[in-house]
């Protein structure tokens, strides 16, 4: 399926993997609407494409009314909703004994409820159309467990379960689903790691040869999923840097 004239909504679209995916989708002819919390960053992404086929809306994915405004902008301006990519996420870390309950709640709100809010708004539109693809950024952390990351792992395991449940419930209605599960990626996601020891470990790993992916590497996988023909539904893509062991 060509992305030409397809309408794509991307949350977390102001930086990192969301930004890279938005730019690649526009380059391939898609009409893209991006959402994130920082308007200045959203404007920079839109201006950098030099395209009339990309719009933005300031969006906090934990607020369903703002998610609705984002998706409605795409439908109003471009006439339909072909793809929703729930990409927004954060990654606070730390052993459970540290009891970072505020960080835990924020992760649950963004990583899990943010995805559910997107599904809640997009699904009725796509069912009425008779087609659509709903995607989410998961993580290798949604497939394997490791110390210091139990809550983040939990949110990403939850996204896997939610997206598989969505597939089983809606595949007969023409709705496709997929998750992109990257390993270590050089993005500002690491800035949300609030444990210095763990953050240093990640940063050191990034310095190793083939120790991390670029945002553009992950965007290639996301757009590959988007470009599949109507009868092909790629449900999971795990993409690791070759130097990553976990």
TAVEN-V174259 format. One record per backbone hydrogen bond with DSSP energy under -0.5 kcal/mol. CO is the residue of the C=O (numbers start at 1). NH is the residue of the N-H. E is the energy in kcal/mol with one decimal. If there is no record, write none. Layout:
BEGIN
CO_NH_E / CO_NH_E
END
This chain:
BEGIN
3_6_-2.3 / 6_8_-0.6 / 6_31_-3.3 / 7_82_-1.4 / 7_83_-2.3 / 8_33_-2.6 / 9_85_-3.3 / 10_35_-2.3 / 12_15_-0.6 / 15_18_-0.8 / 15_19_-1.7 / 16_20_-2.5 / 17_21_-2.4 / 18_22_-2.3 / 19_23_-2.5 / 20_24_-2.1 / 21_25_-2.6 / 22_26_-2.4 / 23_27_-2.2 / 24_28_-1.4 / 25_30_-2.6 / 26_29_-1.9 / 29_5_-3.2 / 30_32_-0.6 / 31_8_-2.9 / 32_55_-2.4 / 33_10_-2.4 / 34_57_-1.9 / 35_12_-1.0 / 35_13_-2.3 / 36_59_-3.3 / 37_39_-0.7 / 38_42_-1.9 / 39_43_-2.7 / 40_44_-1.7 / 41_45_-1.9 / 42_46_-2.3 / 43_47_-2.9 / 44_48_-2.0 / 45_49_-1.0 / 46_49_-0.8 / 46_50_-0.7 / 46_51_-0.6 / 47_50_-0.7 / 53_32_-2.9 / 55_34_-2.5 / 57_36_-0.8 / 59_61_-0.6 / 60_63_-2.3 / 62_64_-0.7 / 63_66_-0.9 / 63_67_-1.7 / 64_68_-2.4 / 65_69_-1.9 / 66_70_-2.1 / 67_71_-2.3 / 68_72_-2.7 / 69_73_-1.8 / 70_74_-1.3 / 71_75_-2.0 / 72_76_-2.9 / 73_77_-2.6 / 74_78_-2.6 / 74_80_-0.5 / 75_79_-1.7 / 82_133_-2.2 / 83_9_-2.7 / 84_86_-0.7 / 84_135_-3.4 / 85_11_-2.2 / 85_87_-1.3 / 86_137_-2.4 / 95_98_-1.9 / 96_99_-2.1 / 99_101_-2.2 / 100_104_-2.5 / 101_105_-2.4 / 102_106_-2.2 / 103_107_-2.5 / 104_108_-2.4 / 105_109_-2.4 / 106_110_-2.4 / 107_111_-2.7 / 107_112_-0.7 / 108_112_-1.2 / 108_113_-2.4 / 109_114_-0.7 / 112_116_-2.3 / 113_117_-3.0 / 114_118_-1.6 / 115_119_-2.3 / 116_120_-2.7 / 117_121_-1.7 / 118_122_-2.7 / 119_123_-2.6 / 120_124_-0.5 / 121_125_-0.7 / 122_126_-2.4 / 123_127_-2.7 / 124_128_-1.9 / 125_129_-1.8 / 126_130_-2.1 / 126_131_-1.4 / 132_176_-3.3 / 133_84_-2.5 / 133_135_-0.5 / 134_178_-1.6 / 135_86_-2.8 / 136_138_-0.8 / 136_180_-2.2 / 139_142_-2.2 / 140_143_-2.2 / 140_144_-1.8 / 146_149_-1.1 / 148_94_-3.2 / 149_153_-3.6 / 150_154_-2.3 / 151_155_-2.3 / 152_156_-2.0 / 153_157_-2.8 / 154_158_-2.1 / 155_159_-1.8 / 156_160_-1.9 / 157_161_-2.1 / 158_162_-2.9 / 159_163_-2.7 / 160_164_-2.1 / 161_165_-2.5 / 162_166_-2.5 / 163_167_-2.0 / 164_168_-2.4 / 165_169_-2.1 / 166_170_-2.3 / 167_171_-1.9 / 170_173_-1.8 / 170_175_-1.6 / 171_174_-1.4 / 174_132_-1.0 / 174_176_-0.6 / 176_134_-2.6 / 178_136_-1.6 / 179_181_-0.6 / 179_237_-2.0 / 180_138_-2.8 / 180_182_-0.7 / 181_239_-2.2 / 182_140_-2.4 / 184_213_-2.8 / 185_187_-1.7 / 187_190_-1.2 / 188_191_-1.2 / 189_192_-1.9 / 190_193_-1.5 / 192_194_-0.6 / 194_196_-0.5 / 195_199_-2.8 / 196_200_-2.4 / 197_201_-1.6 / 198_202_-2.2 / 199_203_-2.5 / 200_204_-2.4 / 201_205_-2.0 / 202_206_-2.0 / 203_207_-0.8 / 204_207_-0.6 / 204_208_-0.6 / 205_208_-1.1 / 208_211_-2.2 / 210_243_-2.5 / 213_186_-3.0 / 214_218_-1.5 / 215_219_-2.2 / 216_220_-1.7 / 217_221_-1.1 / 218_222_-2.3 / 219_223_-2.8 / 220_224_-2.0 / 221_225_-1.9 / 222_226_-1.9 / 223_227_-1.9 / 225_228_-1.0 / 229_232_-2.3 / 231_233_-0.5 / 232_234_-0.5 / 233_235_-0.8 / 235_179_-2.1 / 237_181_-3.7 / 237_239_-0.5 / 239_183_-2.2 / 241_244_-2.1
END
